[in-house]
């Protein structure tokens, strides 16, 4: 079995660490919404592995284990009731146009999971923004159901949609513990923070990116809320609602598509935080973190070039002094 696996897949220790960090969000997602979460995850993963296999087979290359990470993270950003065929189209598009056409693992400028999510968000807006599933309460929760029923999208939907439609917010405790409707892996702030601590402890995810994103988000959100009086929510609520923290922990810290220099990582995170606030405040989109990370991916290489240029200029001045 191991020989067969190594024949087709390239083992990647870092990717396995990220996979372990997603285990708790997956289990909690099943608890909240039912076993359809696992079914959706398996279908998306099968489609993603098949896509990379067919592409890499032409170039006689192996499948990277990073494909499992992309498939899982993409699935965790979807509503639990997302139709299987829509989810499959998204992951095929994301892997092909977000990674494979650039040369595969290590050459992708964008996060493939977010490319996939952006594609389905734009092309299939109803299941991504209107239809939401009721979350479970108590035990056994979703472990006893395949999928919980849908809810009124106006009065009980995600905190971001609820605020944009009615101007009201859900209890902070519910958002911290995940007692809210939403995407599969984005509801519980507590579980996301546990995953963040694990990834930082294992030195897999950059704390600089996370810190840059959170600090810039709080600063700009506070300015928009307290000084400008823009139609944005309180900074603390804004931080924990929507997919911002999930994006900062799992998406923005992707070592391939984010900055490589230490200073650049802070700047990269700051770009994500700032753009998220601007999109939420000035556009029609309910979220913003998804597009913010993709925009930061675009500027990441430029930021690294600028950081290295400043460092080299300082070294040259010190050498000639």
N, C-alpha and C positions, 0 to 999 in steps of 0.2 A: 504493500500500500504506500509506504513512504517513498519507495523507488518510483512508483507510478506518479506520485504527486510531484516529486522533484523533476520528473521528465517534462511536465507541462507548466509548473509554477516556479517562480524565483522567490525563495524564502527571504523575508525582510523583517528583521527583529523589531525595528521601530514600528512597522505597520501592525505587528501583532500586539504591541503595547497599546496602540490606539484602539485596536479591536477590543481588547480587554476593558478599556475605559468606556466603551459603548454598551457593555453588557448590562449595567444597571439602568441606563435610559431605556433599553429595549424591554427589560423585564417590567419596568414601571409603565411603559407604554402598553404592554399587554394587560397589566392590571387595570389601567384606566379605560381601555377601549375594547379589549377582547382579543381573541386569538387571530383575528383577521390581520392584526399588526404583524404577526409572525408569517402568515401566509403572504402578505404583501412584500415583506422583507425577502422571503425565499424566491418569489417570482422576480423581483427586481435584481437580486443577486445572480440568479440563473441567466437572466437576459444580459446583465453586465459582463459576466464571465464569458458568455458565448460571443459577445461583441468583440471583446479584446482578443479572444482566442482566434476568431476568424481573421482579424486584422493582423495580429502578430504572426500567424501561421504563414502568411504570404511572405514575411520577411525572415522567417525561420527563427523567431524569437519566442521566449517563454512569456507566460502571463505573470505580471507583477502582483504580489499580494496586496498592493495598494488598491487594486480594483475592488476588493472586499470592503475596504474602508470607504471608498467613494460610494458604493452601493448602499452601505448601511447609513452613512451620514445623509445621503440624499433621501432615503426612506424616512428617516427620523424628522425630516423637515416637511413631510407630507401630512395632510389630514388622513386619519385612519380609514375614511370611507372612499379614498381616492380610487377610481376604477383601475383595475390591473393594467388594462391596455394603455391607458394614458401614462401610468407610471413607467411602463416598459419603454414607450416612445421617448420619454424624458431621459432615462438613463442611457439609452442608445445614443441619443443626440449629444448628451453631456460628455460621455466618454469619447465619442468620435471627434466632435468639434472642440472639446475642451482639453483633450490630451493626445489622442492617437495621431491626429493629423500633424501635430507638432513633433512627432517622433517618439511618443510613448512616455513612460514614467521617467521623470527627471528633466523633461524638456517642456512640460506644459506651463505656459505663463498664467493660466487661469485655474481656479479650483474646479475640477470636473463636476463635483457634486452640486456646486452652486450654478454652474452652467446648465446642468440638467433641471434644477429647480426654477431658474429664471425662464427657461424655455416653456415648462408646463404652466408657470404662473402667467405668462403672457398669452399663451395659446389656449389654455383651458382655465379661464378665470373663475368659472362658477364653482367647481369643486375645491378650488384653492382659496376662495374668498367668501363664499356664500353658504355652502353646505357644511355644517359642523356636527360632530357627534357628541352626545352627552357623555360625560366622564363618570366613572364608577365611584361609589362610596362604600366604605366598609369592606368586609371580607365575605366571599372570595373575590369580589370585584369582577373585573373582566375575565378572570381566569375561568369563570363558569359560563361565559358567553363567547360567541364568535364575533359579534359586533353589537355594541349598544345602539339604541335608536338615535335618530337625529333630533336636534333641538331647534328652537326658534332662533334664527340667526341674528335677529335684531336685539332681543332682550337678554340672551344668555350666551352669546358667542364669545370669541376671544376677547381679552381685555382691550386690545388695540382697536378692534372693530367696534366694541361697545363704547369706547371713549369717542371715537370719530362719529358714531351715529347719534349718541345721546349726551355726550359730555360727562358721563359718570364713570366711575372706576370701581373695580371689584376690590374686596378686602386684600390688603397687602399680604396677610398670612396665607390666603388661598393661593396667591401667585408664587409665594416662596415654596409652599409644600406641593404645588401642582394640582390643587383642587379646582381646576378651571378647564374649559374646553380649549383646544388648540391643536397645533401640529403634534405628532407623536412624541417627539423627544424634546420639545421646547417649553413644556408647561412648568416643570418643577425647577425652580432656581436652586434649591438645595442639592438636587442630584447633579445638576450642571456644575456647581461649585465643588462637589466631591470629585467629579471627573477631572476638573481643572487642577485640583490639588494633586491628584494621582499623576497626571501628565507632567506637571511641573516637577514633582518628586522624582519621576523617572527620567527627567531632562529630555523629554520628547517634544513638549510644547513650550514655546517661548513666553516667559512671564513678561518680557518687555513689551511684546505685542499686546498682550491682555491689559497691562497697566496703561500703556499709551492710549488704548481704545476707551477704557473705563474713565480715566481722568479727563480726556478731551470731551467725552460725552457729557459728563457731569458739569464741566465748566460751561460748555456752550448751551446745554439744556437749561442750566441755571440762569444764564444771561437771557435766553429767549423767554423764559418763564417769568423771572422777577423783574427784568429791566425792560425788555421789549414788549412784554405782554402778549406774545404770540400764542396762538391756539394750541399749545402743547401742554402735556401733563406735568405734574410735579416731577423734578429730576429723579427722585428715588423710585417713583412708580414707573417712570420712563425707562429706567435702567432694567427693571425686572420684568416688564411686559414686552410682548413680542419676542422675536428670536434674536435679540441683540447679544445676550450673554452666550447663547448657544453658538452663534456665529463667531464671537470673539474667541471662544475656547476651542472649538473644533475646526472652524473654517479659516479664520484669519491666520491661525498659527501653522497652517500647512507649510512645511519647510521648503517645498518646491516653489510655490507661487508667492511666498512673501519675501520680504527683504532678508538679505544674508548678513549685513553688518549690524552690530549691536545698536548703534545710533539710528540706523535705518529702520530697525524693528519698532522702536518707539514712535518714529514718524509714521510708519506704516499703520500702526494701531491708531494713531491720532487721526489719520485720514479716514479710517473706518468709522471712528466715533463721530467726527465732525459731519461727514457725509450722511450718516444715519440720521442725525438730528435735523439736518437741512431737508432731507427727503421727507421725513415725517412731518415737518412743519410747513413745507412749501409745496408739496406735491399731493397727488390724489392717492398715492399708495399708502396702505395701512402700515406696512413695515418700513423697510428701508435698509436693514442690515445686509440683506442679500446683495442688492445692487452696490452697496457701499464697499463690500469686500471685493467684488469684481472690479470696481473702479480703482481700488487700492492695488489690486493685482496689476492693473495697467501701468500705474506709476511706480510700482516697486523697483524695477530695474533702474529707472531714472534716479530714484532716491538713493540707491546704492552707489551709482556713478557719482552723484553729487557729494555723498559722504566721503567716498574714497578720494575725490579730487580735493576736498577741504583738508583731509588728513595729509595728503601728499604735499600740499602747499605749505602746511605748517612744518612738515619735516624739512622741506627745502629751505624755509626761512631759518630754522634752527641750525641747519647744516652750514648756512652761509653767514650766520651771525658771529 
